[in-house]
Amino acid sequence: MMVLTSKQRKILEKQAHDLSPVVIIGQHGVTENLLKMVEDSLKAHGLIKVKFNEYKDDKREYSEDIANRTDSNLVRVIGNVAIFYRQNEDPEKRLISLK
């Protein structure tokens, strides 16, 4: 997992602004299936939003746990939505620019 600067976080926040949440955390919390969905979405898109329909009081802890378990960066938690980023290992397949 790479360390993001505040400037890179701002860039990612702007790019994520118009994205819709692709994963929703409901009554079952963070399960293996949910982590698989996050993994697949990060692999396909690089930058995703995860919405909390449940566990809103614990969203920060859950978001940090998801980031650690998926080897991604937690960009920011805004309201009940968390933004995650993971850079694609192949430079030619990177969809998100940090510049």
Phi, psi and omega in degrees: 000131180273157177265127182267139173278167179296326178295317178295322178299317178298318178299315180293322178299317179297317180292331182276349186309313184270000179284147172265150177299133180259343178229137180238128179268117182250213188294340182270353177073211182271103180251172177298322178296320179296316178298323177296318178297318178296314178305309182298318180293319178295321180295321182281323189245329182086324181228123183221163172245142176237127182258140177259109172271333177233171177058036183295330179288336183251018187298326180295313180295317178297320181295317178295322178296316179298315180300316180294318184282343179250005180055048180235175178256133171276109183286309181190153171249119180238116183061237179253026181234134176249141179251128180240147179223139171216124181286135178292138182293330180270113182303331181284341182259005181288122181266340185250132179256136178262019180247000000 
